[in-house]
Structure formats: C-alpha cells, structure tokens
C-alpha cells in the first residue's frame, strides 16, 4: 500500500510537488481549501470529509465551486493521479479477462497471439513520435501500455508473475544501473554512463560475447542487429581482419561478384559507416522509403 503523507495546509501549499497521496487533517476555512485546490496537481481527485461523512468526491476544480457550502474545519484526501490511473487500467484489463463477464476476444488471447500487436503498437508509437502530434503520441503510448498490462494479466492468471513484479523489476534494474543517481558514483559524461551500464549488465547476466551477438541476431531486425554487432565487436577490438569501412571497396566487390555474401558485406559496411557518423540506418532507410512515394499533383 502506498504511504499516506500527513501534511498541514502550509506544508502542502509550500511544496512545488507535494508527495501524494496526501491527507490534510484540519482545513480551517474556505480560503485555505481554495488555496489547496489551486495547488493540487493536474488530473488528480480529492475527497472532502468531516467527522461524520464524506462531503465531496471529484476533481479540485469542481470542489472550488462548492467550497462555501460546509462548516469548517474539514479534512481532505488528495489521491495520487499516477497510481489512480494505473490502478484503473489494471482493473479494466482484469475485467476484460474475467472468465464469466469478460470479453470473448480478450479471453481468447494468449501471450503468443498478442505478440503481433506488441510489434504493431510499437511501430505506431514510433510513427506518432516522428510526426510530433501530441494527441497521437498519447494515444499510441496508451495502446502500447495496454499490451504490457494485458501480458502481465495473462501471466498472473497462470501463476507466473503479475504487473507488480514487472514494475518492481524494471525499477530495481534502473536503480542498480544508475549508481551515479541512486548511489555515490560520480560520472563526467554520457560515455561513462553507457560504460557503467554495460559493465553492470555484464556482471548481472554473465553472457559471453557470442551469446550476446546471437541474441542480437535472434531479437532485432537485420539492420538494427548489424549496428549492435558492429558496436560490440569494435568495443572489443574483435572486428574481422578483412572488415573495412571502405564502402567503395565493398561496393566494388559486390559489383564484380553479386552474391549474398558480398551483398551482406556491403550492407554491413554501410551500417557500420552510418554508426560511426551517429546515424540510424534503419530510420534513414525508412525516411528515404517515404521520400520515394510520389506526391499527388495539384489539380
């Protein structure tokens, strides 16, 4: 259960980001209540009560319209909007999967049947971010979050894990891999942060280099895998002896002998060169694909 923060009117209104959920046990007058409401975070909900009953439940903006209707002093509970909204999503998904009253489509799904939707929603989220449309980004992030909660709900039903373990696991990982934030380690730049991350990751997982590279190949699309393989081999000084960043040489080899092998070498060289210039070959090709689409002619 999340901690409940007991605050006075002065304490709550003095903080730029007051901790939530919070309980303000003694509000002396209407002016104090209005001051609290104006200081409440966006999209939160509140519950106003006295020693006898609950007087109001809803949004702070609605409460301000009725602030003069009750005898003071009063008590006010202010919910945490993050916890409340996430709890609502988890409850909605659980209802969709209820064996008696749930949705037939949701009940028919398995972790395997849902994997195409994870990929689809991830791509749609990326597209929304690239277009910069705020409403679309918000919607697609929600669709992507649904896939996480739905997978966790199905796993919980079979006794594997729940969304609690999912959230706790990633929180603990972030804390472990950011000792410069949650510990005493000092870092000077982003490069050091990345080095520390990889070192800690290697200590936790203990995977050999071949295992890591095989994981890249099995997990990512070829262009993304190639970039990761190049970066990993370069960092260990283990690039093949005949490897070259000379794109023209690789192109010449392919033109003289167009085989899957020489084509793969050329593509890998292009990916490596792009990585050296801090370019994403996957996104670059996607943008060029879009540029190839003919524009409609004006009537």
N, C-alpha and C positions, 0 to 999 in steps of 0.2 A: 504494500500500500504506500502511495507517495506521501512524503512528510507534509504535515499541515503547518504552515507558518503563521504564528500568532503575532499580529502586528497592531500597533496603535494607529490612529488616524495620521499622526505626524510622521511616524516611521514609514507608512505605506506611501504617502504622497511625497516624501523626501527622496525616494529611490527612483532613479530613471527607469530601471527594470525590476520592479518588485518581485520577489520569489512567489511562485504560485504552486499549488493552491494556497490561499491565504484566508485567515479569519480575523476580522476586525471586531472585537467583542463589545466595544462601547462607543457608539457614534452619538454624540451629544445633541446634534441639531441638524436641521435641513441643510445649512450651508456646508457643514462637514461632509454630509452624504453626497452633495453635488460635487464637492471638490474631489472626493474619492472616485465618483463615476467618471469625471473628466480625466482622471489619471489611469483608468483601467485600460489594459491592453486591448488591441483590436480583436474583434471576433470572440471575446470571452463571454461567459454567462455568470450571473450572480444570483444569490438567494438572500433575501432580506427577511429577518425574523425577529421576534421578541421572545420573552419567556413563555408565551402562551401558544403561538402558532407561527406558521410561515405566512408572510405578508405578500411577498412578491418573488417570482422566479422568471428570469428572462435576461434580456440584454441591458447593459447600463443605460443606453440612450432612452430606452422605454421607462426605466426606473426614474430618470430625472423628471419626467412628466408627472410623476405621482409622489414626488419626494415630500410634499407638504401634507399628505393625507394621514400620517400616522403619528401617534405620540412617541416622543423620544425619552430615553436612549434606546437605540436599536443595535442589532448585530448583523454583520454582513459577511457572507461566504463568497469568495471570488474563485471561480474554477480556473484551472489551467487549460487554455484552449487547445494546446497541443495534445495533452492527454485525453481530453474530452473527445476531440475529433477523431483521434486514432482509435480510441475505445469504441466509438460509434461504428467505424469502418470494420473493425474486428467482429463486432456483434452482428452487423449486417451480413457479412460473409458467412458467419456461423449459421444464421437463419437461412441463408440460401442453401446451405448444405444440411439442413435439418432433415432427418430421414423420413419424417411424416409430413411436414408442412413446407419443405423446401422446394426449390425449383428443379424440375426434372433434368434440365440441361446441366445445371451445376452439379447435381448429384451424379450424373453420368460421367463426369470428368475424372481423369487420373493425372498424376504428375506428368506422364508421358504425353497424353493427349493435349495438355496445356502448353507444352514446350514451344510449339509454333507461335502461340500468342505472345510468349515472352519475347521472342525474336522480333515479331511484328511490332509490338508496342515499343520496344527499344528503338527500332528504326524510326518509328513515327515520332518518338520523343526527340531524337536527334534532328529530324527534319523540322520539327516545330522550333527547336532552339536555333537552328540555322536561319529560319525565316524571321525570328525575332518577334513573333506575335505572342504577346503575354498570355492572352486567353487560351491559345492553342497549347502553349507550354504547360500551363497549369492543368489543362485537361489531360494531356498526354502523360504527364508525371503521375496523375491520379490513376490512369489506366495501367501504368507500369507498376505502381504501388499495389494495385489490386492483385496483380499476378503474384507478387511476393506473399501477400496475406492469404491468398487462395491456396498456394502451395503449402504454406505453413499450416493452414486449417486441415488440409487433407492429411498431412503428416501427423498432426495431433490426433486425428481420428483413429489412426493405426498405431498410436502409441510411440511414434518415433521421436518427435520433438514438436514444439509449439512456437508461435511467434515470439514468445518470451525468450526462448533460447536463441532465436535468430537475432533479436535486438541486443541481448546481452553479449552474444558472441562478437558482433561487429564492434560494440562499444569497447569491450575488453581488448580487442585487436588494435583499435585506434589508440587506446591509451598506451599499450605496450610499445607500439611502433612510433610513438611521438614522445620519447623521453625528454626532448627539449621543451615540450609544452607541459607535460604532466610529471616530469622529474627534474633532475638537477643538471642534465646535459646541456652544454652550450653549443650552438651551431652558428656558422657565419653566413652560409648561403644555401640556396636550393640544392646545389650539387651535393653538399654534405648531408642534407636531409635525405636525399634519394639513396646515398651510400648507406646511411644508417638503416634505412628501411630495408634495403636488400640484405644487409648483414643480419638484422634481427629476423627477417623472414627465413633466411637460410638456417639460422640456429633453431628456429621453431620447426621447420619442415624437414630439414636434413636431406633434401633431394640432391642427387648427383646432377652434374651438368647434362648428361644425356637424357635423364628423366625430365629435366626442365624443358629441354628442346623438344622432346617428344610430346610433352604436354602442350606446348605452343602449337605444334602441328595438328594435334588432335582437337584443339579447342577453338582456334581462331581461323578466319578466312585466310587464304594463302598470302595475300599482300600484307596483312597485319602480322601474321606469323613470321614472314620473311624479315620484317623490320625488327621484331623482337629477337629473332635468332641472330641477326647481324649485330645488334647492340650487345647481346650477351657474349658472343664469340669475340667481338672486338675488345670488350672489357677484360677478357681473359687472355688476350693475345693468341687466340686459337683459330683465326681465320685460315682457310685452306691456303697452302703455299701458292697455288695458281690463281687465287682470287685477285681480282683487280677492280678498282673503281673507275677504270678507263672504259667509259660507256662505248666509245667509238671502237675500241678493240673487241668488246663483247658483241657489238653490232656487226662488225666485220666477220667474226666467227660464225654468227648466225646466218648472215647473207651467203657466205661461202658454203655453209653446211646446215641448212634449216632443219634441225631435228628438235625433238622435245628437250634434249639435254642442252643444246646451245640456246634455245629459247628460254629455258629456265635460268641459265647463267645470265642472259641479258636482262631478264626481269629482276633477278636478284640484285644485279649491279645497279639497276635503276632505283630499286627500293633503297639500297644502301646509300647511293648518292643523295637521294631525297632526305634520308635520315640525317646525313651529315650536314645538310642545309636546313635542318629543323622543319622539314616539310612532311606532311602526312600523305603518302602516296594513295591511300585509299580515298581520302577526301578529295585529293587533286583529280583523280580519275572520275569520281562522281561528279565534280563540278564540270569537267570537260564533257562528260556524257550529256549533261544538261545543256551545255553550250551548243551541242550538235543538233538539238531539236530545232527545226525550222520555226521561225517566228511567223505568226499569222500576218498576212498582208492587209494593209488598210484598205477598206472598200473604196 
